[in-house]
Amino acid sequence: MSGYTFGSLDELGDGYGFRKVRSALGVTAFGVNAIVMPPRFEGFLHFHERQDELYFVHRGRARFEVGEETREVGEGGLVHVESTVPRRFSNASDTDDLVVLVVGGKDGYVERDGQLVDPERDLERRRSFGS
């Protein structure tokens, strides 16, 4: 194995439902799937025993019901839900598909561990990027 893979949601299937990103790309450090829903589709109220989830709205408009709160989230929106908190997301649109990327994990952040391969070339650019 090379240590990396490339892919696209379109390569992982057609139609509605789950796109198994983790298995298709060989991801083992965390769970990740995409979910494609038709207009007005109501999702499933669920919770997890161990893993938190991060939802990223890639395309469309989602309605999230989390705990006692309901909120609509548009493209680029992010929602984090701890494992045991009940949640449901649905397609809030009457006309457009919804595409959400869901990342799940357990046991926390490993802290910042990125290292520049060529600090002489990139360190100054990295320091000034986004400051």
DSSP file with accessible surface (Angstrom, degrees, kcal/mol):
  #  RESIDUE AA STRUCTURE BP1 BP2  ACC     N-H-->O    O-->H-N    N-H-->O    O-->H-N    TCO  KAPPA ALPHA  PHI   PSI    X-CA   Y-CA   Z-CA
    1    1 A M              0   0  196      0, 0.0     0, 0.0     0, 0.0     0, 0.0   0.000 360.0 360.0 360.0 147.7    0.0    0.0    0.0
    2    2 A S        -     0   0   76      2,-0.3     3,-0.1     1,-0.0     0, 0.0   0.606 360.0-113.8 -87.9 -15.4    1.2    3.5   -0.8
    3    3 A G  S    S+     0   0   65      1,-0.2     2,-0.3     0, 0.0    -1,-0.0   0.509  88.9  58.2  92.9   2.7   -0.1    5.3    2.3
    4    4 A Y        -     0   0  152      2,-0.0     2,-0.3     0, 0.0    -2,-0.3  -0.987  55.9-168.8-157.0 159.0   -2.7    7.4    0.4
    5    5 A T        -     0   0   71     -2,-0.3     2,-0.3    -3,-0.1    20,-0.1  -0.984  10.3-147.6-146.5 154.4   -5.7    7.1   -1.8
    6    6 A F        +     0   0  185     -2,-0.3     2,-0.3     2,-0.0    -2,-0.0  -0.892  29.8 142.7-117.8 153.6   -7.8    9.5   -3.9
    7    7 A G        -     0   0   41     -2,-0.3     2,-0.3    18,-0.0     3,-0.1  -0.969  32.0-134.1-169.3-179.0  -11.5    9.3   -4.7
    8    8 A S     >  -     0   0   48     -2,-0.3     4,-0.7     1,-0.1     3,-0.5  -0.980  28.9-116.3-147.0 155.8  -14.7   11.1   -5.2
    9    9 A L  T >4 S+     0   0   39     -2,-0.3     3,-1.0     1,-0.2     4,-0.3   0.881 115.7  58.7 -61.1 -35.9  -18.3   10.7   -3.9
   10   10 A D  G >4 S+     0   0  122      1,-0.3     3,-0.9     2,-0.2    -1,-0.2   0.855 102.6  53.6 -62.6 -32.3  -19.4   10.1   -7.5
   11   11 A E  G 34 S+     0   0  143     -3,-0.5    -1,-0.3     1,-0.2    -2,-0.2   0.700 100.7  63.3 -73.1 -17.6  -17.1    7.1   -7.8
   12   12 A L  G << S-     0   0   44     -3,-1.0     8,-0.4    -4,-0.7     2,-0.2   0.415 116.9 -58.2 -92.7   1.9  -18.5    5.6   -4.6
   13   13 A G    <   -     0   0   27     -3,-0.9     2,-0.3    -4,-0.3    -1,-0.3  -0.800  45.5-101.3 147.3 173.2  -22.1    5.1   -5.9
   14   14 A D  S    S+     0   0  149     -2,-0.2    -4,-0.0     2,-0.1    -3,-0.0  -0.798  71.0  17.0-120.6 167.8  -25.2    6.5   -7.4
   15   15 A G  S    S-     0   0   41     -2,-0.3     2,-0.2    22,-0.0    21,-0.0  -0.201  96.9 -29.3  72.0-159.9  -28.6    7.4   -6.0
   16   16 A Y  S    S+     0   0  130     19,-0.1     2,-0.3    81,-0.0    21,-0.2  -0.548  90.9  44.8 -99.2 157.1  -29.5    7.9   -2.4
   17   17 A G  E    S-A   36   0A  29     19,-2.9    19,-2.4    -2,-0.2     2,-0.2  -0.787  90.0  -7.8 117.3-157.1  -28.1    6.5    0.8
   18   18 A F  E     -A   35   0A 122     -2,-0.3     2,-0.5    17,-0.2    17,-0.2  -0.532  42.0-158.9 -81.9 142.3  -24.7    5.8    2.2
   19   19 A R  E     -A   34   0A  20     15,-3.0    15,-2.1    -2,-0.2     2,-1.8  -0.986  22.4-137.8-115.5 113.9  -21.4    6.2    0.3
   20   20 A K     >  +     0   0  111     -2,-0.5     4,-1.7    -8,-0.4     5,-0.2  -0.505  35.6 163.9 -79.1  82.5  -18.8    4.1    2.2
   21   21 A V  H  >  +     0   0   16     -2,-1.8     4,-2.4    11,-0.2     6,-0.3   0.922  68.5  55.9 -66.4 -46.0  -15.9    6.5    2.1
   22   22 A R  H  >>S+     0   0  117     10,-2.2     5,-2.0     1,-0.2     4,-1.0   0.948 112.9  38.3 -56.8 -54.2  -13.9    4.7    4.8
   23   23 A S  H  45S+     0   0   77      9,-0.2     3,-0.3     1,-0.2    -1,-0.2   0.912 115.8  52.5 -68.1 -38.9  -13.8    1.3    3.2
   24   24 A A  H  <5S+     0   0   57     -4,-1.7    -1,-0.2     1,-0.2    -2,-0.2   0.869 119.6  34.0 -66.2 -35.3  -13.3    2.6   -0.3
   25   25 A L  H  <5S-     0   0   39     -4,-2.4    -1,-0.2    -5,-0.2    -2,-0.2   0.444 110.5-115.7-101.0  -1.3  -10.3    4.7    0.6
   26   26 A G  T  <5 +     0   0   40     -4,-1.0     2,-0.4    -3,-0.3    -3,-0.2   0.792  50.4 169.2  75.4  28.4   -8.9    2.4    3.3
   27   27 A V      < +     0   0   31     -5,-2.0    -1,-0.2    -6,-0.3     5,-0.1  -0.595   9.1 161.8 -75.7 128.3   -9.4    4.8    6.2
   28   28 A T        +     0   0  134     -2,-0.4    -1,-0.2     3,-0.1     3,-0.1   0.533  59.5  70.2-121.2 -13.8   -8.7    3.1    9.5
   29   29 A A  S    S+     0   0   88      1,-0.1     2,-0.3    76,-0.0    -2,-0.1   0.680 112.3   0.1 -83.4 -17.5   -8.1    5.9   12.0
   30   30 A F  S    S-     0   0   94     75,-0.1     2,-0.3     2,-0.0    75,-0.2  -0.975  78.7 -96.5-160.8 163.9  -11.8    7.2   12.1
   31   31 A G  E     + B   0 104A  19     73,-2.6    73,-2.7    -2,-0.3     2,-0.3  -0.666  41.2 172.1 -87.8 145.1  -15.1    6.5   10.5
   32   32 A V  E     + B   0 103A  11     -2,-0.3   -10,-2.2    71,-0.3     2,-0.3  -0.935   5.6 155.5-157.1 130.0  -16.3    8.5    7.5
   33   33 A N  E     - B   0 102A  41     69,-2.3    69,-3.6    -2,-0.3     2,-0.4  -0.965  30.3-134.5-142.2 159.7  -19.2    8.2    5.2
   34   34 A A  E     -AB  19 101A   0    -15,-2.1   -15,-3.0    -2,-0.3     2,-0.4  -0.900  18.0-156.2-111.0 147.9  -21.2   10.5    2.9
   35   35 A I  E     -AB  18 100A  22     65,-2.7    65,-2.4    -2,-0.4     2,-0.5  -0.996   2.9-162.8-126.9 130.2  -25.0   10.4    2.9
   36   36 A V  E     -AB  17  99A  10    -19,-2.4   -19,-2.9    -2,-0.4    63,-0.2  -0.959  12.0-175.0-115.0 124.0  -27.1   11.5    0.0
   37   37 A M  E     - B   0  98A  10     61,-2.6    61,-2.6    -2,-0.5     3,-0.1  -0.952  20.7-126.9-121.7 141.5  -30.8   12.3    0.6
   38   38 A P    >   -     0   0   30      0, 0.0     3,-1.8     0, 0.0    53,-0.2  -0.291  54.3 -64.7 -73.9 167.6  -33.6   13.2   -1.8
   39   39 A P  T 3  S+     0   0   32      0, 0.0    55,-0.2     0, 0.0    58,-0.1  -0.208 120.7   6.3 -52.9 140.1  -35.7   16.3   -1.2
   40   40 A R  T 3  S+     0   0  165     53,-1.9     2,-0.3    51,-0.3    54,-0.1   0.535  87.0 156.0  64.9  10.8  -37.8   16.2    2.0
   41   41 A F    <   -     0   0   75     -3,-1.8    50,-2.5    52,-0.2     2,-0.5  -0.519  36.2-141.0 -71.1 129.8  -36.3   12.9    3.2
   42   42 A E        -     0   0  113     -2,-0.3    48,-0.2    48,-0.2    -1,-0.1  -0.816  17.4-142.3 -93.0 126.1  -36.6   12.5    7.0
   43   43 A G        -     0   0    4     -2,-0.5     2,-0.5     1,-0.1    47,-0.1   0.103  24.4 -87.6 -74.3-167.7  -33.5   11.0    8.6
   44   44 A F        -     0   0  147     45,-0.2     2,-0.4    43,-0.0    45,-0.2  -0.902  28.6-126.7-114.8 126.4  -33.3    8.5   11.5
   45   45 A L        +     0   0  103     -2,-0.5     2,-0.3    43,-0.1    43,-0.2  -0.565  53.4 141.9 -69.6 123.9  -33.2    9.5   15.1
   46   46 A H  B     -E   87   0B  61     41,-2.6    41,-2.6    -2,-0.4     2,-0.3  -0.949  34.3-159.8-154.3 171.5  -30.1    7.7   16.6
   47   47 A F        -     0   0  123     -2,-0.3     2,-0.3    39,-0.2    37,-0.2  -0.915  20.5-123.0-147.5 172.8  -27.2    7.9   19.0
   48   48 A H        -     0   0   43     35,-3.1     5,-0.0    -2,-0.3    -2,-0.0  -0.915   5.4-142.9-121.8 152.0  -23.9    6.2   19.3
   49   49 A E  S    S-     0   0  155     -2,-0.3    35,-0.2    35,-0.1    -1,-0.1   0.849  94.5  -0.9 -77.5 -35.5  -22.4    4.3   22.3
   50   50 A R  S    S+     0   0  165     33,-0.2     2,-0.4     1,-0.1    57,-0.2   0.692 108.2  77.8-128.6 -33.3  -18.8    5.4   21.7
   51   51 A Q        -     0   0   62     32,-0.2    55,-0.2    55,-0.1     2,-0.1  -0.758  56.5-144.7-103.0 134.1  -18.1    7.7   18.8
   52   52 A D  E     -C  105   0A  56     53,-2.2    53,-1.9    -2,-0.4     2,-0.4  -0.452  23.4-142.0 -72.1 160.1  -18.7   11.4   18.4
   53   53 A E  E     -CD 104  81A  17     28,-2.6    28,-2.7    51,-0.2     2,-0.5  -0.980  12.9-159.7-131.3 145.1  -19.7   12.6   15.0
   54   54 A L  E     -CD 103  80A  73     49,-2.9    49,-2.8    -2,-0.4     2,-0.4  -0.992  14.6-158.6-118.0 125.6  -18.9   15.7   12.9
   55   55 A Y  E     -CD 102  79A   2     24,-3.2    24,-2.0    -2,-0.5     2,-0.5  -0.901   6.2-169.7-107.1 133.2  -21.4   16.5   10.1
   56   56 A F  E     -CD 101  78A  73     45,-2.7    45,-2.8    -2,-0.4     2,-0.9  -0.986  18.2-140.7-122.6 119.5  -20.3   18.7    7.1
   57   57 A V  E     +C  100   0A   0     20,-2.5    19,-3.4    -2,-0.5    20,-0.3  -0.715  26.6 172.2 -81.8 107.1  -23.1   19.9    4.8
   58   58 A H  E     +     0   0A  89     41,-2.0     2,-0.3    -2,-0.9    -1,-0.2   0.887  66.2   5.8 -82.0 -44.8  -21.4   19.6    1.4
   59   59 A R  E    S+C   99   0A 116     40,-1.9    40,-2.8    16,-0.1    -1,-0.3  -0.997 110.6   5.7-145.7 135.6  -24.5   20.3   -0.8
   60   60 A G  S    S-     0   0   12     -2,-0.3    15,-0.5    38,-0.2     2,-0.4  -0.551  87.0 -60.3  98.7-158.9  -28.0   21.4    0.0
   61   61 A R        -     0   0  109     35,-0.2    31,-2.4    -2,-0.2    32,-0.6  -0.991  45.1-161.3-136.7 124.0  -29.7   22.3    3.2
   62   62 A A  E     -GF  73  91B   0     11,-2.8    11,-2.9    -2,-0.4     2,-0.6  -0.798  12.1-145.9-108.4 147.5  -30.1   20.0    6.3
   63   63 A R  E     -GF  72  90B  68     27,-2.7    27,-1.9    -2,-0.3     2,-0.5  -0.962  20.9-161.7-108.9 117.7  -32.4   20.2    9.2
   64   64 A F  E     -GF  71  89B   5      7,-3.1     7,-2.5    -2,-0.6     2,-0.6  -0.871  11.6-167.6-103.5 130.1  -30.7   18.9   12.4
   65   65 A E  E     +GF  70  88B  49     23,-3.1    23,-1.9    -2,-0.5     2,-0.4  -0.977  20.0 168.1-112.5 110.6  -32.6   17.8   15.4
   66   66 A V  E >   -GF  69  87B  35      3,-2.8     3,-2.7    -2,-0.6    21,-0.2  -0.990  59.5 -44.9-130.8 121.8  -30.1   17.5   18.3
   67   67 A G  T 3  S-     0   0   48     19,-2.1    18,-0.0    -2,-0.4     0, 0.0  -0.399 125.2 -22.2  57.4-121.4  -31.2   17.1   21.9
   68   68 A E  T 3  S+     0   0  202     -2,-0.2     2,-0.4    -3,-0.1    -1,-0.3   0.303 121.9  90.2-100.1   6.9  -33.9   19.6   22.3
   69   69 A E  E <   -G   66   0B 103     -3,-2.7    -3,-2.8     2,-0.0     2,-0.4  -0.843  51.2-166.4-113.8 143.1  -32.9   21.9   19.4
   70   70 A T  E     +G   65   0B  87     -2,-0.4     2,-0.3    -5,-0.2    -5,-0.2  -0.996  19.7 164.8-123.3 131.6  -33.8   22.0   15.7
   71   71 A R  E     -G   64   0B 150     -7,-2.5    -7,-3.1    -2,-0.4     2,-0.4  -0.998  32.4-129.5-148.1 142.4  -31.7   24.1   13.3
   72   72 A E  E     -G   63   0B  95     -2,-0.3     2,-0.4    -9,-0.2    -9,-0.2  -0.755  24.2-166.8 -91.0 140.5  -31.3   24.3    9.6
   73   73 A V  E     -G   62   0B  19    -11,-2.9   -11,-2.8    -2,-0.4    19,-0.2  -0.995   3.6-156.6-132.2 127.0  -27.7   24.3    8.3
   74   74 A G    >   -     0   0   19     -2,-0.4     3,-2.5   -13,-0.2   -17,-0.3  -0.252  44.9 -44.9 -94.3-174.7  -26.6   25.2    4.7
   75   75 A E  T 3  S+     0   0  131    -15,-0.5    -1,-0.2     1,-0.3   -17,-0.2  -0.187 128.7  21.8 -54.4 133.4  -23.7   24.4    2.5
   76   76 A G  T 3  S+     0   0   46    -19,-3.4    -1,-0.3     1,-0.3   -18,-0.1   0.293  92.9 140.1  88.9  -7.3  -20.4   24.6    4.4
   77   77 A G    <   -     0   0   18     -3,-2.5   -20,-2.5   -20,-0.3     2,-0.4  -0.339  36.9-154.8 -73.0 149.6  -22.2   24.1    7.8
   78   78 A L  E     -D   56   0A 113    -22,-0.2     2,-0.4    -3,-0.1   -22,-0.2  -0.973  11.6-177.3-125.7 140.1  -20.7   22.0   10.5
   79   79 A V  E     -D   55   0A  27    -24,-2.0   -24,-3.2    -2,-0.4     2,-0.4  -0.988   7.2-163.5-137.5 126.2  -22.4   20.2   13.4
   80   80 A H  E     -D   54   0A 108     -2,-0.4     2,-0.4   -26,-0.2   -26,-0.2  -0.928   9.1-176.6-108.3 134.3  -20.6   18.2   16.1
   81   81 A V  E     -D   53   0A   4    -28,-2.7   -28,-2.6    -2,-0.4     6,-0.1  -0.993  23.9-127.0-132.5 125.8  -22.6   15.8   18.3
   82   82 A E    >   -     0   0  117     -2,-0.4     3,-1.6   -30,-0.2   -34,-0.2  -0.351  38.5 -98.5 -67.5 155.8  -21.2   13.8   21.2
   83   83 A S  T 3  S+     0   0   20      1,-0.3   -35,-3.1   -33,-0.2   -33,-0.2   0.811 114.5  38.7 -48.1 -54.3  -21.8   10.1   21.1
   84   84 A T  T 3  S+     0   0   89    -37,-0.2    -1,-0.3   -35,-0.2   -35,-0.1   0.484  86.7 107.8 -88.1   0.9  -24.8    9.5   23.3
   85   85 A V  S <  S-     0   0   47     -3,-1.6   -37,-0.1     1,-0.1   -39,-0.1  -0.656  75.9-118.9 -78.7 123.1  -26.8   12.7   22.3
   86   86 A P        +     0   0   64      0, 0.0   -19,-2.1     0, 0.0     2,-0.3  -0.364  43.5 171.6 -61.4 140.0  -29.8   11.7   20.2
   87   87 A R  E     -EF  46  66B   0    -41,-2.6   -41,-2.6   -21,-0.2     2,-0.3  -0.989  21.2-179.3-149.8 154.9  -29.7   13.3   16.7
   88   88 A R  E     - F   0  65B  46    -23,-1.9   -23,-3.1    -2,-0.3     2,-0.4  -0.965   7.4-165.3-149.5 137.8  -31.4   13.2   13.4
   89   89 A F  E     + F   0  64B  12     -2,-0.3     2,-0.3   -25,-0.2   -25,-0.2  -0.982  12.6 177.3-125.3 146.4  -30.7   15.1   10.2
   90   90 A S  E     - F   0  63B   0    -27,-1.9   -27,-2.7    -2,-0.4     2,-0.7  -0.889  40.3 -90.6-136.7 165.1  -33.0   15.4    7.3
   91   91 A N  E     - F   0  62B   1    -50,-2.5   -51,-0.3    -2,-0.3   -29,-0.2  -0.719  32.5-168.6 -82.6 117.4  -33.2   17.1    3.9
   92   92 A A        +     0   0   23    -31,-2.4     2,-0.3    -2,-0.7   -30,-0.2   0.536  57.1  95.1 -84.0  -5.4  -34.8   20.5    4.5
   93   93 A S        -     0   0   19    -32,-0.6   -53,-1.9     3,-0.3   -52,-0.2  -0.634  59.2-157.0 -92.5 146.0  -35.3   21.2    0.8
   94   94 A D  S    S+     0   0  109     -2,-0.3    -1,-0.1   -55,-0.2     3,-0.1   0.564  96.3  20.8 -86.6 -13.1  -38.4   20.6   -1.3
   95   95 A T  S    S+     0   0  106      1,-0.1     2,-0.3   -57,-0.1    -1,-0.1   0.624 108.0  70.6-130.3 -23.7  -36.4   20.5   -4.5
   96   96 A D  S    S-     0   0  100    -58,-0.1    -3,-0.3   -35,-0.1   -56,-0.2  -0.799  71.2-116.1-112.0 147.9  -32.7   19.8   -4.0
   97   97 A D        -     0   0   64     -2,-0.3     2,-0.4   -58,-0.1   -36,-0.1  -0.310  27.1-135.0 -67.5 158.3  -30.7   16.7   -2.9
   98   98 A L  E     -B   37   0A   0    -61,-2.6   -61,-2.6   -38,-0.2     2,-0.5  -0.966  16.8-171.0-117.7 133.1  -28.7   16.8    0.3
   99   99 A V  E     +BC  36  59A   3    -40,-2.8   -41,-2.0    -2,-0.4   -40,-1.9  -0.986   9.6 177.5-126.4 119.2  -25.1   15.6    0.6
  100  100 A V  E     -BC  35  57A   0    -65,-2.4   -65,-2.7    -2,-0.5     2,-0.5  -0.981  20.9-147.0-124.4 133.5  -23.5   15.4    4.0
  101  101 A L  E     -BC  34  56A  56    -45,-2.8   -45,-2.7    -2,-0.4     2,-0.5  -0.873  18.2-162.2 -96.7 128.7  -20.1   14.1    5.0
  102  102 A V  E     -BC  33  55A   9    -69,-3.6   -69,-2.3    -2,-0.5     2,-0.5  -0.964   7.4-172.4-118.6 123.6  -20.1   12.4    8.4
  103  103 A V  E     -BC  32  54A  46    -49,-2.8   -49,-2.9    -2,-0.5     2,-0.4  -0.961   7.0-170.6-115.7 129.1  -16.8   11.8   10.3
  104  104 A G  E     +BC  31  53A   2    -73,-2.7   -73,-2.6    -2,-0.5     2,-0.3  -0.928  11.5 159.0-121.8 144.6  -16.9    9.7   13.5
  105  105 A G  E     - C   0  52A  30    -53,-1.9   -53,-2.2    -2,-0.4     2,-0.3  -0.985  20.6-154.4-157.6 168.3  -14.2    9.1   16.1
  106  106 A K        +     0   0  104     -2,-0.3   -55,-0.1   -55,-0.2   -56,-0.0  -0.982  67.7  34.2-145.3 150.3  -13.4    8.1   19.6
  107  107 A D  S    S-     0   0  136     -2,-0.3    -1,-0.1   -57,-0.2   -56,-0.1   0.576  98.5-100.0  79.4  13.2  -10.6    8.7   22.1
  108  108 A G        -     0   0   66      2,-0.0     2,-0.2    -3,-0.0    -2,-0.1   0.139  51.0 -31.4  87.2 174.6   -9.8   12.3   21.2
  109  109 A Y        -     0   0  165      1,-0.1     3,-0.1     3,-0.0    -2,-0.0  -0.447  38.4-145.0 -77.2 141.1   -7.5   14.5   19.4
  110  110 A V        -     0   0  110      1,-0.2    -1,-0.1    -2,-0.2    -2,-0.0   0.289  46.1-115.5 -92.5  12.1   -3.8   13.5   19.0
  111  111 A E        -     0   0  133      2,-0.0     2,-0.5     1,-0.0    -1,-0.2   0.123  52.8 -45.7  69.9 168.5   -2.6   17.1   19.2
  112  112 A R        +     0   0  181      1,-0.2    -1,-0.0    -3,-0.1    -3,-0.0  -0.543  65.9 156.2 -72.6 118.0   -0.9   19.0   16.4
  113  113 A D        +     0   0  116     -2,-0.5    -1,-0.2     2,-0.0     2,-0.1   0.239  21.4 131.6-129.4  14.5    1.7   16.6   15.0
  114  114 A G        -     0   0   58      1,-0.0     2,-0.4     0, 0.0    -2,-0.0  -0.442  34.6-166.9 -71.5 140.0    2.2   18.0   11.4
  115  115 A Q        -     0   0  165     -2,-0.1     2,-0.3     3,-0.0     3,-0.1  -0.991  22.0-119.4-128.6 136.6    5.8   18.5   10.3
  116  116 A L        -     0   0   66     -2,-0.4     7,-0.0     1,-0.2     0, 0.0  -0.557  12.6-151.6 -71.7 136.1    7.1   20.3    7.2
  117  117 A V  S    S+     0   0  148     -2,-0.3    -1,-0.2     1,-0.3     0, 0.0   0.878  94.9  25.1 -73.7 -37.4    9.0   18.1    4.8
  118  118 A D    >>  +     0   0   71      1,-0.1     4,-2.4    -3,-0.1     3,-0.8  -0.685  68.7 170.3-129.2  77.8   11.1   21.1    3.6
  119  119 A P  H 3> S+     0   0   65      0, 0.0     4,-2.5     0, 0.0     5,-0.4   0.847  76.8  61.8 -60.0 -33.3   11.1   23.8    6.3
  120  120 A E  H 34 S+     0   0  193      1,-0.2     4,-0.2     2,-0.2    -2,-0.0   0.895 114.9  33.8 -60.3 -36.9   13.8   25.8    4.5
  121  121 A R  H <4 S+     0   0  166     -3,-0.8     4,-0.3     1,-0.1    -1,-0.2   0.858 132.9  25.2 -83.6 -38.6   11.4   26.3    1.6
  122  122 A D  H  X S+     0   0   26     -4,-2.4     4,-2.7     2,-0.1     5,-0.2   0.595  91.8  88.1-111.6 -13.7    8.0   26.4    3.4
  123  123 A L  H  X S+     0   0   61     -4,-2.5     4,-2.4    -5,-0.3     5,-0.2   0.931  94.3  43.7 -60.4 -46.6    8.4   27.6    7.0
  124  124 A E  H  > S+     0   0  131     -5,-0.4     4,-1.7     1,-0.2    -1,-0.2   0.921 115.3  49.3 -66.5 -41.4    8.2   31.3    6.4
  125  125 A R  H  > S+     0   0  155     -4,-0.3     4,-1.2     1,-0.2    -1,-0.2   0.912 111.4  50.5 -61.9 -40.7    5.2   30.8    4.0
  126  126 A R  H  < S+     0   0  108     -4,-2.7     3,-0.3     1,-0.2    -2,-0.2   0.916 108.1  52.0 -64.9 -42.8    3.5   28.6    6.6
  127  127 A R  H  < S+     0   0  157     -4,-2.4    -1,-0.2    -5,-0.2    -2,-0.2   0.863 114.6  42.4 -61.5 -36.6    4.0   31.2    9.4
  128  128 A S  H >< S+     0   0   72     -4,-1.7     3,-1.4    -5,-0.2     2,-0.4   0.639  87.9 108.6 -88.1 -12.6    2.4   33.9    7.2
  129  129 A F  T 3< S-     0   0  159     -4,-1.2    -4,-0.0    -3,-0.3    -3,-0.0  -0.494  96.9  -6.1 -70.6 119.3   -0.5   31.8    5.9
  130  130 A G  T 3         0   0   78     -2,-0.4    -1,-0.3     1,-0.2    -2,-0.1   0.621 360.0 360.0  76.0  14.6   -3.7   32.9    7.4
  131  131 A S    <         0   0  130     -3,-1.4    -1,-0.2     0, 0.0    -3,-0.1  -0.522 360.0 360.0 -99.4 360.0   -2.2   35.4    9.9
